[in-house]
């Protein structure tokens, strides 16, 4: 690997650490992209079609696979816990739980964005980040995609309030986060929900993952 890229990776690892995350180098060959992942978004997720970082606005798995193949490496980011809430259980989680996890989503996606931006201005102009979860940048408003009526298509993106910040989540773009993490020795598992009730997770020991591609 190019010595400049190696040095940049080490610098970005330190920046991730300052943000409270752990970063580990990953080969693009170890990033798993699968068609089934988008089906999980389309059937079962309450955020489908409501955020510009989610399907159907996010890249398709085929587009993602072709794009990832243009890179040699990246950094996978690991985040422990949920800032802003300490220990919690299912009774603490509101039915509209997306805003409740806002600090976590901003932590993950903000760190991804800062690493991408830093690498870009350091001369690694191909740097691109994938976050996690539905977008939360419109803090006290719904995303324009959710507000809009009628046909769901890419034209809503021109009205995005945070075009500089929004990136697709890994899962939205078809990346199998579980398998990708496993390929570098990180073990992710699903979190049980009380009585299998959507969103009512039984504990706060959450692990989140982001990705920054580099070349």
trRosetta pair geometry for C-beta under 8 A, 3 or more apart (Angstrom, degrees):
i j d omega theta_ij theta_ji phi_ij phi_ji
1 5 5.6 -105 166 81 101 120
1 6 5.4 121 106 -60 115 97
1 72 7.4 166 -117 126 95 136
1 73 7.0 18 -122 -25 132 151
2 5 4.3 81 71 8 98 107
2 6 6.9 -165 93 -10 50 84
3 6 5.4 -50 -147 35 36 116
3 7 6.3 37 154 -20 66 104
4 7 5.8 -54 -150 36 31 111
4 8 6.4 32 151 -20 64 106
4 123 7.7 -50 165 87 133 131
5 8 5.5 -52 -146 36 34 112
5 9 6.3 39 154 -23 65 103
5 73 7.2 112 162 51 131 134
5 124 7.2 103 -111 -101 79 127
5 214 6.5 142 -153 140 104 121
5 215 7.7 -64 -113 161 134 20
6 9 5.7 -52 -150 32 30 113
6 10 6.7 27 154 -15 63 104
7 10 5.9 -56 -152 37 33 110
7 11 6.4 34 150 -19 65 107
8 11 5.5 -55 -148 37 34 113
8 12 6.2 31 155 -17 68 106
8 119 6.2 85 175 -126 125 88
8 122 5.8 149 -122 118 114 145
8 124 5.8 110 -178 -34 167 139
8 214 6.9 176 107 -159 127 145
9 12 5.8 -56 -146 39 29 108
9 13 6.4 37 152 -25 63 103
9 25 5.7 24 -170 -87 140 112
9 73 7.4 -35 -87 126 134 136
9 75 6.5 166 -142 -71 85 110
9 214 6.9 -172 -81 67 89 166
10 13 5.5 -47 -149 28 33 117
10 14 6.9 33 153 -17 62 101
11 14 5.9 -56 -158 33 33 110
11 15 6.6 32 147 -18 66 105
11 118 7.9 -146 124 144 110 127
11 122 7.5 149 87 -111 149 164
12 15 5.3 -50 -146 37 39 114
12 16 6.3 45 153 -22 67 101
12 23 6.3 -114 122 137 87 169
12 75 5.8 -135 115 -36 131 163
12 115 5.2 77 -156 -149 110 104
12 118 6.6 156 -103 91 89 128
12 119 6.3 4 -80 -67 133 103
12 212 7.1 -126 177 80 147 150
12 214 8.0 -155 5 -67 162 145
13 16 5.7 -52 -150 34 31 113
13 17 6.5 35 150 -22 63 104
13 23 4.4 -146 -116 72 66 117
13 24 7.9 69 -115 -77 112 32
13 75 7.1 -157 -75 -133 73 135
14 17 5.5 -50 -150 32 34 116
14 18 6.7 38 150 -21 63 101
15 18 5.7 -50 -154 31 35 114
15 19 6.7 26 150 -11 64 107
15 114 7.0 -148 157 124 125 111
15 115 6.2 154 98 -98 127 82
15 118 6.2 -137 -130 38 176 175
16 19 5.7 -64 -154 42 35 108
16 21 4.4 -77 179 81 92 101
16 22 6.8 75 130 -161 121 6
16 23 3.8 109 43 -29 164 119
16 75 7.2 -153 -46 155 149 141
16 77 5.8 -145 -142 -121 134 105
16 111 6.4 77 -128 -179 73 119
16 115 6.3 16 -70 -80 91 131
17 20 7.7 69 -177 -57 32 12
17 21 7.0 -105 -80 68 28 54
17 22 7.1 43 -92 -101 74 48
17 23 7.3 -95 -42 12 73 97
19 107 7.6 151 167 -166 100 79
19 110 7.8 -167 -154 104 133 93
19 111 4.5 142 141 -113 154 112
19 114 7.0 158 -74 61 147 142
20 79 7.2 54 114 -132 93 83
20 107 7.2 -44 70 -166 126 120
20 111 7.9 -110 56 -84 79 142
21 77 4.9 6 165 -171 138 103
21 78 6.3 149 -169 68 81 47
21 79 5.2 -40 -110 -83 95 77
21 111 5.4 104 -10 176 145 162
21 210 7.7 -28 -152 35 154 115
22 77 7.1 147 77 -158 46 53
22 78 4.3 -18 61 57 99 106
23 75 4.6 -1 -170 -178 111 121
23 76 7.1 152 -153 75 57 41
23 77 5.3 -22 -97 -99 77 72
23 78 7.6 -168 -74 16 31 77
23 115 7.6 152 -99 -115 145 153
24 75 6.9 140 65 -156 28 69
24 76 5.4 -24 64 60 84 92
24 78 7.3 29 2 -12 105 113
24 184 5.5 148 116 154 131 142
24 186 7.5 169 37 -40 148 120
25 73 6.1 -16 -167 -174 97 120
25 74 7.5 145 -155 82 55 36
25 75 6.2 -45 -97 -100 46 65
25 76 7.9 55 148 15 5 80
25 184 7.9 177 85 -132 47 138
26 30 5.3 -119 -173 73 95 121
26 31 6.6 98 135 -59 127 87
26 73 6.8 150 82 -162 45 69
26 74 5.3 -25 65 69 93 84
26 75 6.9 135 16 -121 88 15
26 76 4.7 61 -22 -21 135 107
26 180 7.3 42 -166 178 156 94
26 183 7.1 81 -144 96 111 110
26 184 5.2 -82 -98 -60 97 138
26 211 7.7 -59 49 -132 140 100
27 30 4.8 91 64 1 84 102
27 31 7.9 -140 101 -14 52 81
27 72 7.2 -53 -146 165 72 59
27 73 5.8 -49 -112 -105 43 73
28 31 5.6 -42 -158 14 48 117
28 68 5.3 166 -164 167 105 86
28 69 6.8 147 145 -104 133 28
28 71 4.6 153 -80 91 141 86
28 72 5.8 -133 1 -167 118 11
28 73 6.2 -100 -28 -70 82 22
28 74 6.4 92 -78 -9 73 103
28 213 7.1 53 -96 -135 105 104
30 180 6.7 109 137 -146 78 67
30 183 3.9 169 -171 139 107 143
30 184 6.4 100 141 -52 151 86
31 68 5.2 -131 85 -162 138 144
31 74 7.1 40 -58 33 132 137
31 175 6.4 -47 -180 -135 96 112
31 180 5.3 21 -133 -124 52 118
31 183 7.9 -132 -66 53 28 153
31 211 7.3 85 -119 -145 124 151
32 175 6.8 107 79 -162 58 64
32 176 4.2 -43 103 52 112 113
32 179 4.1 -27 41 99 160 122
32 180 4.9 -144 25 -63 88 77
32 183 7.0 157 -27 -29 106 135
33 37 7.7 -92 -161 17 50 139
33 61 5.3 152 166 -161 100 88
33 64 5.1 -179 -133 103 140 112
33 65 4.4 -159 80 -78 149 87
33 68 6.4 180 -34 14 134 147
33 173 7.7 -58 -128 126 108 85
33 174 5.0 50 -163 118 87 104
33 175 5.6 -44 -97 -96 71 56
33 176 7.0 -170 -98 0 17 83
34 37 5.2 110 74 -17 86 99
34 61 6.4 -70 97 -143 18 144
34 174 6.3 -166 61 177 39 88
34 176 4.9 40 12 -46 116 116
34 179 7.8 74 -17 29 129 146
35 38 6.5 -57 -173 29 48 106
35 39 7.3 47 139 -20 72 104
35 61 5.1 -148 -92 50 51 160
35 174 6.8 -13 -99 -144 28 120
36 39 5.3 -53 -160 29 49 118
36 40 7.0 54 146 -24 72 95
37 40 5.8 -50 -165 25 39 113
37 41 7.2 35 142 -13 65 100
37 61 6.7 130 48 -85 105 121
37 171 5.7 -144 178 -157 115 70
37 174 4.8 136 64 -145 123 46
37 175 6.7 -165 158 58 176 24
37 176 5.6 -140 -69 -77 127 66
38 41 5.4 -49 -156 34 46 113
38 42 6.1 38 149 -17 73 108
38 55 5.7 107 -151 -70 95 154
38 60 7.2 -10 -74 -145 159 62
38 61 5.9 -118 -22 -33 122 107
38 172 7.8 58 -109 -166 76 35
38 174 5.3 -24 -42 -89 100 85
39 42 5.6 -56 -138 43 34 108
39 43 5.8 -15 174 27 71 106
40 43 7.1 -70 -124 62 18 71
40 44 5.9 -51 -165 55 55 130
40 45 6.8 68 140 -31 66 110
40 171 7.1 -68 82 -179 123 117
41 44 7.7 -98 -120 59 4 85
41 45 5.0 -36 -146 23 46 141
41 47 7.8 -62 -155 78 86 90
41 48 5.6 132 158 -96 76 98
41 54 6.4 -180 -163 -170 129 96
41 55 4.7 108 119 27 141 125
41 171 6.6 151 -63 136 110 98
41 172 6.0 96 -99 -114 154 59
42 45 7.6 36 -4 33 12 100
42 48 5.8 107 -120 -130 35 144
42 55 6.2 -59 -67 104 82 144
45 48 5.1 117 82 -41 94 91
45 54 7.7 -148 119 -160 141 135
46 50 7.9 -5 136 6 62 145
46 98 7.9 -128 91 -47 116 119
46 198 7.3 108 -31 157 118 140
47 50 5.1 -111 -163 49 56 115
47 51 5.7 -14 179 6 108 116
47 54 5.4 -157 130 -93 106 169
47 98 6.9 125 -82 -97 112 135
47 134 3.9 -131 -152 -72 154 141
48 54 6.5 -143 -119 145 37 129
48 55 6.2 -23 -140 81 83 92
48 56 7.9 51 -175 -29 86 71
49 54 7.2 -84 -23 101 19 114
49 55 7.3 -34 -58 109 57 63
49 56 6.4 16 -93 5 79 86
49 145 6.6 -155 165 153 54 116
49 146 7.7 116 120 -90 70 66
49 152 5.3 -50 -146 -130 112 155
50 54 6.8 14 54 54 63 142
50 134 6.9 5 83 -151 102 140
50 142 7.4 -80 -173 -168 99 102
50 143 6.0 119 155 48 64 122
50 145 5.9 145 -171 100 22 105
50 146 4.0 34 -152 -81 81 107
51 54 4.4 74 68 6 94 112
51 57 7.7 -127 106 39 47 131
51 134 4.4 145 2 -163 159 95
51 135 4.4 169 -171 30 123 96
51 143 4.8 149 -110 -19 57 165
51 145 6.1 -176 -84 53 9 134
51 146 7.2 7 -58 -36 54 106
52 57 4.9 -84 -151 118 53 164
52 135 6.4 -8 50 7 72 154
52 143 6.1 -165 -12 -172 84 132
52 144 7.4 21 -45 53 118 90
52 145 5.4 166 -60 -30 72 131
52 156 6.9 -147 -92 107 107 105
52 157 5.7 123 -145 -107 129 78
52 160 5.4 -48 5 -98 171 121
52 166 5.4 12 89 -178 113 155
53 57 7.2 -14 -28 87 8 117
53 58 6.2 40 170 -78 40 105
53 131 6.9 -17 -174 53 148 116
53 134 6.8 147 70 -153 105 45
53 135 4.2 125 14 -47 123 108
53 166 5.2 -144 -62 -169 101 93
53 167 6.2 44 -125 87 117 33
53 168 5.1 169 -164 -112 73 37
53 169 5.6 88 145 -19 111 78
53 172 6.0 136 143 39 69 169
54 57 6.5 62 71 43 48 97
54 58 5.8 -65 179 -22 12 117
54 134 5.5 -16 -51 -114 131 83
54 135 7.3 -128 -20 -3 90 89
54 168 7.6 143 -73 -141 24 76
54 169 6.8 12 -88 19 68 112
54 172 4.7 -125 -126 -118 47 132
55 58 5.1 -64 -67 38 55 102
55 172 5.6 -169 -26 -159 74 82
56 152 6.1 101 42 129 122 120
57 145 6.6 -90 -36 -101 142 150
57 154 6.5 130 -129 -104 80 64
57 156 7.5 -80 -94 66 131 109
57 157 6.6 146 -153 -70 124 107
57 168 8.0 -165 104 -97 82 99
58 168 3.9 108 -134 -129 106 122
58 169 7.2 -59 -102 39 151 68
58 172 3.8 145 -33 143 172 108
58 173 5.1 -117 164 -73 117 65
59 63 4.1 -122 -174 92 106 125
59 64 5.0 135 108 -58 121 82
59 67 7.0 -9 168 -2 167 144
59 168 6.1 -100 15 -29 85 167
59 173 4.9 27 61 -133 93 96
59 174 7.5 -86 101 10 81 107
60 63 4.7 96 53 8 77 101
60 64 6.9 -142 94 -5 40 88
60 173 8.0 37 83 -156 7 58
60 174 6.7 38 163 -32 40 138
61 64 5.5 -56 -143 38 32 113
61 65 6.2 35 159 -23 67 104
61 173 7.2 125 -90 154 49 53
61 174 2.9 170 -93 -146 83 164
62 65 5.9 -51 -146 33 29 111
62 66 6.6 25 156 -14 62 106
63 66 6.0 -59 -151 39 31 108
63 67 6.1 29 153 -19 66 111
63 173 7.8 -96 83 -159 95 93
64 67 5.6 -59 -146 39 30 111
64 68 6.1 30 158 -20 68 106
64 173 4.3 126 -89 161 139 102
64 174 4.9 178 36 53 146 111
64 175 6.6 -125 162 -52 148 83
65 68 5.9 -52 -142 35 28 109
65 69 6.5 33 155 -24 61 106
65 174 7.4 -58 -37 100 87 135
66 69 5.8 -55 -153 31 30 116
66 70 7.4 34 149 -25 59 100
67 70 5.9 -54 -166 21 38 113
67 71 7.8 21 146 -9 63 103
67 128 7.9 -64 164 77 123 156
68 71 6.0 -66 -165 36 45 107
68 213 6.8 -138 -123 -105 66 141
70 126 7.6 -137 126 -165 108 137
70 215 7.3 -48 134 -71 75 151
71 74 6.3 45 141 -52 143 99
71 126 6.9 175 -97 135 94 129
71 213 4.5 -87 -99 -175 171 113
71 214 6.7 105 -159 65 119 30
71 215 4.9 -120 -128 -64 72 103
72 214 7.8 -54 61 95 77 69
72 215 5.8 110 16 -120 87 75
73 213 7.8 148 99 -156 38 59
73 214 5.6 -29 88 69 84 94
73 215 7.5 148 40 -89 71 47
74 211 5.8 27 148 -175 140 90
74 212 5.7 175 -166 90 93 48
74 213 4.3 -50 -95 -107 120 46
74 214 5.5 149 -105 13 50 78
75 115 6.8 -100 67 166 139 149
75 211 7.2 161 83 -153 52 48
75 212 4.8 2 52 55 96 99
75 214 6.8 49 -12 -11 87 121
76 180 6.9 177 -109 141 137 105
76 181 6.7 165 174 -103 146 65
76 184 6.0 171 36 30 145 153
76 186 7.4 -145 121 9 137 145
76 209 6.4 -17 -176 -163 95 104
76 210 7.6 156 -162 82 49 45
76 211 5.7 -18 -108 -102 62 78
77 108 7.6 149 106 -149 126 74
77 111 6.4 168 -178 116 158 124
77 112 6.6 -146 26 -82 152 80
77 115 7.5 -175 -67 2 137 158
77 209 6.5 142 77 -160 62 50
77 210 4.1 -11 56 60 119 91
77 211 6.9 -149 14 -67 87 29
77 212 7.1 60 -29 -6 114 95
78 181 7.8 101 -92 -133 102 115
78 186 6.3 -155 -90 -128 132 149
78 207 6.6 -23 -163 -168 90 101
78 208 7.7 140 -161 77 41 50
78 209 6.2 -13 -100 -102 56 73
79 104 7.6 135 132 -160 140 83
79 107 6.4 130 -148 121 145 115
79 108 5.5 -105 -4 -91 160 88
79 111 7.5 157 -78 34 122 152
79 207 6.9 145 76 -162 56 50
79 208 4.1 -19 61 62 113 97
79 209 7.3 -154 19 -66 85 29
79 210 7.3 51 -18 -4 114 100
80 206 7.8 144 -164 84 39 54
80 207 6.1 -17 -104 -106 58 73
81 204 6.8 32 -145 144 71 94
81 205 7.1 -38 -92 -129 63 42
81 206 6.4 95 -133 54 14 77
82 85 5.2 -16 112 44 113 114
82 88 7.4 -58 69 27 139 119
82 101 6.7 -77 -145 -129 117 82
82 103 7.4 97 174 80 69 102
82 104 4.9 -42 -136 -71 73 127
82 204 5.4 -100 24 -167 119 99
82 206 5.5 58 -49 35 97 126
83 103 4.5 -114 90 136 96 122
83 104 6.1 162 33 -75 78 61
83 107 5.7 118 15 -49 132 147
84 102 7.8 -19 48 68 170 77
84 103 3.8 127 -17 24 139 159
84 104 7.5 -114 28 -36 114 73
85 88 5.1 -32 152 -26 119 134
85 92 7.3 130 -171 140 122 138
85 100 7.7 49 -74 170 141 90
85 103 7.8 173 -17 47 88 130
85 204 6.6 -152 102 -131 113 140
86 204 7.3 62 122 111 36 171
87 204 5.3 -171 -139 31 42 137
88 92 4.1 -105 -162 67 108 150
88 93 6.9 114 143 -52 126 83
88 204 4.7 92 41 -64 75 125
89 92 5.8 103 55 6 54 102
89 93 7.8 -113 113 -11 34 96
89 202 6.3 -7 -149 -168 84 45
89 203 6.7 -13 -105 -92 71 43
89 204 7.6 -84 -64 -32 42 90
90 93 5.8 -59 -152 26 40 113
90 193 7.1 109 -103 -162 124 65
90 194 4.1 -41 -48 -6 173 133
90 197 7.3 89 -160 65 135 120
90 200 3.8 50 -148 177 111 92
90 201 6.5 -177 -84 68 81 30
90 202 5.8 -22 -37 -98 107 48
93 97 5.1 9 180 -109 101 122
93 100 6.3 144 -144 113 69 163
93 199 6.3 -165 141 144 135 92
93 200 5.8 177 67 -118 130 56
93 201 7.0 94 -38 34 161 75
94 97 5.7 170 70 -80 68 62
94 100 5.6 166 31 -54 100 137
95 199 7.4 103 -149 83 40 146
96 99 6.5 19 133 22 100 102
96 100 7.5 136 105 -18 62 103
97 100 4.7 -59 -156 38 57 125
97 101 6.3 44 153 -14 83 103
97 199 4.7 168 16 -173 146 129
98 101 6.4 -70 -158 40 28 99
98 102 7.7 64 142 -65 59 75
98 134 6.2 -30 -139 64 123 128
98 136 7.2 -175 164 -96 91 101
99 102 5.3 -3 -165 -45 51 114
99 136 7.4 139 -111 -139 51 111
101 104 4.7 -47 -176 42 84 119
101 105 5.7 85 124 -26 90 99
101 133 7.0 -133 118 -149 132 154
101 136 7.8 -136 96 -76 76 149
102 105 5.8 -60 -146 39 31 108
102 106 6.1 28 159 -16 68 108
102 136 4.9 170 -133 -179 75 145
102 139 7.0 75 -158 -136 141 79
103 106 5.9 -54 -143 40 29 109
103 107 6.2 36 154 -25 63 107
104 107 5.6 -56 -150 33 29 114
104 108 6.4 22 157 -13 65 106
104 133 7.4 98 110 -22 100 164
104 206 7.3 6 -140 90 149 142
104 208 6.6 149 176 -36 106 154
105 108 6.0 -55 -146 39 31 107
105 109 5.9 7 165 2 68 114
105 131 7.9 66 -167 160 74 129
105 132 7.5 -135 -127 89 69 76
105 133 4.7 -110 -111 90 102 143
105 134 7.4 -35 -128 73 146 55
105 135 7.6 136 168 -155 131 21
105 136 4.2 102 98 1 140 136
106 109 6.3 -63 -130 52 25 95
106 110 5.1 27 170 -22 66 121
106 136 6.0 -91 -54 82 79 124
106 137 7.9 122 -102 -88 87 59
107 110 6.2 -51 -125 40 14 108
107 111 6.3 14 165 -17 55 111
108 111 6.3 -66 -156 34 21 106
108 112 6.5 18 153 -16 61 109
108 131 5.6 111 126 -164 98 92
108 132 4.9 -57 151 43 151 105
108 133 6.7 105 63 17 145 114
108 208 5.0 -82 -91 135 134 141
108 210 5.3 163 -176 -51 88 121
109 112 5.5 -50 -145 37 36 115
109 113 6.2 37 155 -20 66 106
109 131 3.7 18 -104 -133 84 149
109 132 7.1 -140 -61 40 82 59
109 133 7.5 -103 -40 57 113 98
109 135 7.3 100 -111 -122 170 64
109 136 7.5 162 28 34 142 92
109 137 7.8 -102 108 -56 144 96
109 165 7.4 73 144 169 114 96
109 167 6.8 176 -151 44 98 101
109 210 7.3 171 -88 -105 40 135
110 113 5.7 -54 -146 37 31 111
110 114 6.3 29 156 -19 65 105
110 165 8.0 -18 -99 -152 64 113
111 114 5.8 -54 -145 36 31 108
111 115 6.4 27 158 -15 65 105
111 210 6.6 154 85 41 102 158
112 115 6.1 -61 -151 38 27 106
112 116 6.3 26 154 -18 64 109
112 129 3.9 141 165 178 98 135
112 130 6.9 -105 -162 72 146 27
112 131 4.7 -157 36 -88 156 77
112 167 6.5 -120 118 56 129 149
112 210 4.2 -125 -75 178 116 143
112 211 7.3 25 -129 53 118 35
112 212 6.1 180 -152 -65 73 94
113 116 5.7 -56 -147 38 31 111
113 117 6.1 27 157 -17 67 110
113 129 6.0 -144 -80 59 39 155
113 131 7.6 -6 -40 -69 84 117
113 165 5.8 -17 -111 -143 157 69
113 167 6.7 -174 -82 -10 87 126
114 117 5.8 -56 -142 40 30 109
114 118 6.1 33 157 -22 65 108
115 118 5.7 -52 -142 36 30 112
115 119 6.3 29 159 -17 64 106
115 127 7.8 -140 130 -178 71 132
115 129 6.6 118 73 -87 94 129
115 212 4.8 -97 111 -64 122 161
116 119 6.0 -61 -152 37 27 108
116 120 6.3 30 152 -22 64 108
116 127 4.9 165 -152 138 65 109
116 128 6.2 37 -136 -134 124 16
116 129 3.8 -101 -51 -24 131 113
116 167 7.6 142 -11 -75 164 152
116 212 5.4 -154 -72 -131 76 110
117 120 5.6 -52 -148 33 32 115
117 121 6.5 17 160 -7 66 107
117 127 7.9 -145 -43 102 14 134
118 121 6.3 -65 -149 44 28 99
118 122 6.2 25 153 -19 65 112
119 122 5.5 -60 -145 39 31 112
119 124 4.3 -51 169 66 92 121
119 127 3.7 131 95 -83 124 157
119 212 6.8 143 -2 165 147 130
119 214 6.0 -108 -162 -108 152 105
120 124 6.5 -85 -85 76 29 66
120 125 5.7 63 -145 -121 72 45
120 127 4.9 -121 -58 49 73 120
124 127 4.9 74 112 -42 100 106
124 214 5.6 -10 172 -149 144 92
124 215 6.8 151 -165 60 95 53
126 213 7.3 -72 132 116 93 99
126 214 7.2 113 85 -155 94 34
126 215 4.3 -9 70 40 144 115
127 212 6.3 -2 -166 179 96 101
127 213 6.8 164 -148 83 43 62
127 214 5.6 3 -102 -102 81 69
127 215 7.9 -152 -64 22 50 72
128 167 7.7 159 179 -138 76 124
128 212 7.3 167 84 -155 32 58
128 213 5.0 -5 58 50 83 108
129 167 5.1 -20 92 -154 86 173
129 210 6.8 4 -171 170 102 111
129 211 6.7 158 -154 91 57 54
129 212 4.7 -23 -98 -102 84 76
129 213 7.5 -162 -78 16 33 71
130 167 6.1 -148 -111 144 32 117
130 168 5.8 -29 -130 85 86 78
130 169 6.5 74 176 -178 85 22
130 170 4.5 97 137 -78 126 68
130 173 6.1 -92 -128 22 130 140
130 175 6.6 81 142 8 163 150
130 210 6.5 177 91 -164 61 67
130 211 4.4 6 52 58 103 102
130 212 7.8 -163 23 -74 64 36
130 213 7.8 57 -8 -19 98 97
131 135 8.0 91 73 -93 144 69
131 167 5.2 120 -8 77 100 106
131 168 7.5 177 35 100 78 29
131 169 5.2 -61 85 -103 73 63
131 170 7.3 -138 84 -21 25 74
131 210 5.4 -21 -129 -121 44 109
132 169 5.0 79 -129 -145 24 104
132 170 6.1 -12 -88 15 75 98
132 171 7.2 62 -135 4 71 100
132 177 7.6 65 -111 -105 111 150
132 208 5.2 -179 75 -171 160 103
132 209 6.2 116 -69 67 139 53
132 210 5.7 -108 -18 -78 100 75
133 136 7.4 0 117 -26 119 108
133 169 5.9 174 37 -104 26 141
133 208 7.5 -31 -27 -138 111 126
134 169 7.3 -61 -72 -29 28 140
135 138 7.5 57 125 11 105 86
135 143 6.3 87 77 -84 117 131
135 162 7.9 176 180 69 130 127
135 166 5.6 -6 -115 -124 145 95
136 139 7.0 48 156 -100 79 55
137 161 7.2 -171 114 85 108 97
137 162 4.1 -81 130 37 147 168
137 165 5.2 133 -103 97 152 139
137 166 6.5 -109 12 -71 144 81
138 141 4.4 -76 166 71 111 90
138 142 6.7 3 108 112 139 12
138 143 5.6 166 24 -82 140 54
138 144 7.9 160 -65 -24 158 68
138 161 5.6 95 -91 49 101 135
138 162 6.9 -147 -55 -5 72 119
141 147 7.9 -17 168 -54 98 132
141 161 7.6 70 72 -1 138 159
142 146 4.2 -103 170 82 118 124
142 147 5.1 143 90 -55 116 88
143 146 4.9 91 61 6 82 99
143 147 7.1 -154 95 -5 42 89
143 160 8.0 -14 -159 -122 90 77
144 147 5.4 -57 -142 41 38 113
144 148 6.1 46 158 -35 69 103
144 156 5.5 177 114 -178 105 103
144 159 4.5 -167 178 106 167 113
144 160 6.3 -132 26 -89 128 43
144 161 7.0 145 -31 -21 111 89
145 148 6.1 -49 -147 22 26 113
145 152 7.2 55 -165 -139 96 94
145 156 5.0 114 -92 125 71 154
148 152 7.8 133 91 -102 120 62
148 156 5.4 -111 -17 -106 159 127
152 156 7.7 -38 -150 -7 56 134
153 156 7.0 137 75 -5 51 89
154 157 5.5 -25 -177 0 67 119
155 158 6.5 -35 -177 12 53 110
156 159 5.8 -63 -170 39 57 108
156 160 7.6 87 136 -53 72 77
157 160 5.5 -12 -165 -26 51 116
157 163 7.7 89 171 -110 82 100
160 163 4.7 115 89 -71 119 75
160 166 6.0 -83 -172 5 143 149
162 165 4.3 -34 161 41 110 113
162 166 5.5 118 98 -34 91 92
163 166 6.4 -52 -130 27 27 107
168 172 4.8 -137 -173 85 93 118
168 173 4.5 93 127 -51 140 108
169 172 4.2 94 55 1 86 108
169 173 7.1 -172 83 -3 46 86
170 173 6.3 -74 -159 42 27 101
170 175 4.0 -73 179 67 86 129
170 177 5.2 100 105 -80 135 101
170 180 7.5 -116 -179 40 139 155
170 209 6.7 -32 13 103 155 99
170 210 7.1 -171 -35 -131 116 39
170 211 5.6 96 -90 7 117 120
171 174 7.7 78 -174 -51 33 10
171 175 6.4 -91 -78 63 32 75
171 177 5.8 -47 -66 -23 91 116
175 180 6.0 0 173 -31 101 148
175 211 7.1 -95 162 3 172 154
176 179 4.1 17 118 31 123 112
176 180 5.9 148 87 -21 68 90
177 180 5.8 -59 -140 40 27 112
177 181 6.1 28 161 -18 65 108
177 188 6.7 -17 125 47 93 171
177 209 5.2 150 -163 65 114 136
178 181 6.2 -60 -151 36 23 107
178 182 6.4 23 153 -20 61 110
178 188 4.9 -127 -119 74 70 119
179 182 5.5 -55 -147 36 33 115
179 183 6.6 42 153 -31 64 101
180 183 5.8 -49 -157 21 32 116
180 184 7.8 4 155 2 60 98
180 209 7.7 149 87 150 113 151
180 211 7.7 -34 147 -79 150 134
181 184 6.7 -75 -164 44 36 91
181 186 4.0 -78 177 83 94 110
181 187 7.3 171 125 -76 112 9
181 188 5.0 72 71 -15 152 115
181 209 5.7 -102 -75 -99 121 155
182 185 7.6 63 -168 -64 35 10
182 186 6.8 -101 -76 70 30 59
182 187 6.6 55 -102 -102 78 53
182 188 7.3 -99 -51 23 82 86
186 209 7.7 139 114 -98 151 125
188 207 6.0 -142 -115 85 86 127
188 209 7.1 -61 -77 -30 141 133
191 201 4.7 14 127 -143 127 118
191 202 7.1 -165 167 34 90 78
191 203 7.0 -134 -158 53 112 80
191 205 7.9 170 -114 73 118 72
191 206 6.6 -34 -60 -102 152 79
192 201 7.2 117 84 -148 43 64
192 202 5.1 -3 89 7 94 126
193 196 5.6 82 77 -132 101 25
193 197 5.4 -139 146 57 114 55
193 198 6.8 26 171 -96 168 12
193 199 6.9 75 -130 52 135 21
193 200 4.9 96 -168 69 95 69
193 201 5.4 -58 -97 -87 73 44
193 202 6.7 -179 -123 -30 21 82
194 197 5.5 -18 81 29 75 111
194 200 4.6 -67 38 123 99 119
194 201 7.9 109 -10 174 78 4
194 202 5.6 127 -56 -83 78 88
195 200 7.5 6 47 78 83 138
197 200 4.2 14 87 26 108 129
201 204 7.8 118 105 -81 118 41
201 206 7.5 49 135 -77 164 108
